[in-house]
C-alpha cells in the first residue's frame, strides 16, 4: 500500500484577512479579532476567518501555543447583533444559520473546538468579553485579564440562548446562573476570585503576561502539552445528546418573534417588548 504524506506548507496559512489579524512569532501564533468599530463583535465572516486560523495552528508543527486577544477596548462583544437584525429585517437567516448557504455552521463555527484545535490557547482579555466572546475566552485553557476588563453573557437579554452549557460546566453554577439568567457581569477581580482567569494585570502589561505564560508552555514538550490539551478537552466534553439538544433549543429560540424583537431592540437602543412567542 503506498504511503502518503501531507507536509505542512507555510504558504497555506490564512492571508489578507479582513476581520482577524493572524501572526506568528517563533512558536507562538497571535490571533487578534480586528473589528473595533463594533467592539470586535463576531459575524459569519469573522467566524470563518477565526476557524481558518485555528485550522492552520493545528497543522503547523512549529506552532506550540496561541494567544487570542482583541483590537481596541474589547476582547469581543459577542455576536454581531446588528448584523443579525439586518438579516431578520429582510426575513432571511444569517449565512451561518441558513442550511442552504455554503457558510452554514450553526453557532458560527469560530470556536477552537469547531476546528478540533489540540494546541493550547491563552486568552488575553483586554476589555469586555460578552456572549460568544466570553465563550471563546472559556475555550482557551489559560487566561489573563486586564484589571478594567469584564465578562458577561447577554444572550437571554436579546432573546437568544447561546451555549449556556459551556458556562454551567466551567463556572460555579450560581455564578453561571447569574450571568445567563440575570445578564450579570463579572469584574476582573471577581474572575480571579472564582478561578476563571490565571492572572489580572494592568492593561499595558496584559500582552506581556500572556507571552510569559506562552514561554512557559514552550519550555515543555510540545507532544506532552498537546496530549494534556486533549485530556483537558475530554474532561470537559459534553455528550453528543447534550450538544444536540442545546443546538435544538438555540435554533428553536432563534426562530421566535421574541428573538427578532430582541435584535431590533438592541439595534434601536431600547428595551424589548416580549410577546412570549
N, C-alpha and C positions, 0 to 999 in steps of 0.2 A: 504494500500500500504506500503511495507516495506521501512524503512528509511536507506539509505546507507551513510556511511561516508568514507572519504578518508583522514585520518590524514597524515600530512607530516612526512616522515621517513628521518631523517638526513643521514642515510646510502645511500640514493638515490642521494646525492649530487655528482656532477662530480668529479672523482678522476683520478689520473695518466694521467693528460692532457699533451699533447706534445707541444702545441703551446700557451697555456694560463696558467697563474698562478691564481688559484682561492682560496681565503682565506676568513675567516670570523672572525671578532673580535668584540665581543659584538653584537650590532645591525647593524654593517656595513659590507658589503661584498666588497672585493677588487678584481677587475678583471684587471690583468696585461697582455697585449699582450707580448708574450715572443718569438719573432723571431728576435733578434737583428742583426743576420747575414744578414738579408735583410731589415733592418730598420723597423721591425715589419710590413712588407707588408703582406697582407691577401690573402689566397688562400682557396680552397674548405674546407680543413680540419680545418683551423683556424676558418672559418665561423661556421662550425658545433660545435666546442668547445665553441665559444662565445655564440651561441644560447642555448647550454646546460646550460651555466652559467645564462643567463637571465631567462630561464625557472625555474631554481632552486631558484633564487632570488624571483621570483613571488610566488612560492609555499611555501617558508619558512616563517612562520609567525613571526619569531624572527628577520628577516632582515627588517630594515626600510629604508635603503638608501645604494647606492653603489658608489664606487669610481673607475673610469676607468683610466688607465694610460698605459705607455709602458716601456719596459726594455731598458736601454741604452740611446742613444741620440735622439730617435724618439718616438713620440706618435704612429704614423703609417704612413708609406709611401704610403698607399692606397693599391690598388690591386697589387698582385704579378705578374708583367708584364712578368718576365722571365718564371714563371710557365705557364702563358698563351701562350707565344711564343713557348715554348717546345711542347705544345699540338697542336698548329696551325701548327708547322713544320711537325707533323705527320699526319696532315689532320683530326684531331679529336677535339672535343669540350672539354673544361674542364668539370669535373664531374658535377659541379653545373649548367652548361649551356647545359647539354645533357639530353633531356627529357626521354631518355631510362635508365638513371642512377639513382639508389636509392637516390643519394645525390642531385638530381636536385632541385634547388631552384633559380630561376632567380634573379640575384642581389646578390647572395651569401647566404642570409638568416642569416647573422650575426649581423644585426642591432637589437637594443632593440625592435623596433616596430614589427619586424618579429616574436617575441615571445610574443607580446602584454604585455610587461612589464609595469606595472602601479605603480611602485615604483620609487622614484626619483634617478637620477644618477648625479654624479659630475664628469666632465672630468678634470683630472689633466694633462694638455697639457705640457709635459716635453720637447718636441722637435717638429720637423716638423710634421704637420698633413695635409696630402695631399689626394685629391680624396676621396675615400670611407673612409679613415681615418678621414678626415675633416667632412664627413657626420656623422660618428659615434659620433664625438665630438658635432655636432649640435643636435644630438638626446638626448644628456644629457641636463637636464634642467638648471644646474648650471655649470660654467666653470671657472677654474683658470689656469693661463698660466705662464710659466717661461719667464723671460724677454728676453731670447735669442731664444725663440721658434718662429715659423712662421707657417702660414696656407696657403693653396693654392688648386687649382683644376687643374689637368693636363690631364683630360680625352680627351679633343679635341686634345691635343698635341700628343697623341698616337692613334688617330683615333677612339676614343670611345665617348659616350655621358654621361654615368653615370646617375645620378639623379639630373640634373640641377635644377629641380623644387624645390628641398629642399633648395638650395641656394637662389633662387629667392624669396622664401616665407619668409626666416628668416633673410636675409641680406638686406641692402639698395640696390635697384635694380641696380644702377650704379656700386656699389661695387661688387655685384654678377656677373654682366656682365664682369667686369674687370677680375675676376677670371676665369670664364668659357670661355670667348672669347679670352682673351689675355694671359691666363696661368699666370696671375699675382700672387703675393704673398702679404700677409699682415703680418706686424710685430706685436709683442705683444702689443705695444703701440697703433698701428692702430686698433687692435681688441678691445682694451679697449675704444678707441675713438668712435668706431661705435657701442658699446654696445654688441659685440659678446661674450665678457668674462666679468666676475664679478670682477676679481682681477688679477693683474700682480705681480709676486713675484720674488725674487732671486731664482735661480734653487734649491738651498739647502733648501729653505723654501716652496717649492711647495706642497709637501705632507701634511705638517703641515697646510697649508692654506686650502687644500681640507678637511682635517679632522676637521678643525674649522667649516666649513660650515656643515659638516656631523653632528657635535654635535648640531648645531643649529636646523637642521632638526629633530634630535632625541628628542629634547625637546618638539616638538609638537605632537599632537595626530596622531598616525600612520594612523588611518582611515581617518582623515581630510586631511592629507598630500596626501594620495593615491587618494582621491577624487579630490584634487587640480591638481594632475598629470593627471587624466582623463580629466579634463577641459582644461589643458594645451595642451594635445594631440588633443582634439577635436577642439580647437581654431585654430590649425594649420593643421588640417586634410585636405587632398585633396579629391576631388570627385573620385569615382571609375573610371569614364571615363578618368580623367586626369592621374591617376596611370596606367591604362591600356594602354593609348596612349603613355605614357612615356616609358613603358616597350617595347611596339611595336617598337618605334623609336630606343631604345637601341639595341634590337635584330637585327633590320634591319641594323644598322650601324656596329654591331659586325660581320656580315656575309660578309662585303665588303672586297675587296682586300686592300683597304687603312687601314682597321683595322689590318690586318695581317702585312702590311708593317710598321705600327706604332709600333707594338710589336717587330718586327725584328730590327728596327732601335734603339729602346730603348736598347735591349739586346746587340746590336753591337756598341752602343755608337756613333751613327752617326745621321745626320739629315735625316728625312724621305723624300722619293720621292713620292709625292702624285699623284695618277692616276685618281682621281675622279670617281672611280668605285669599 
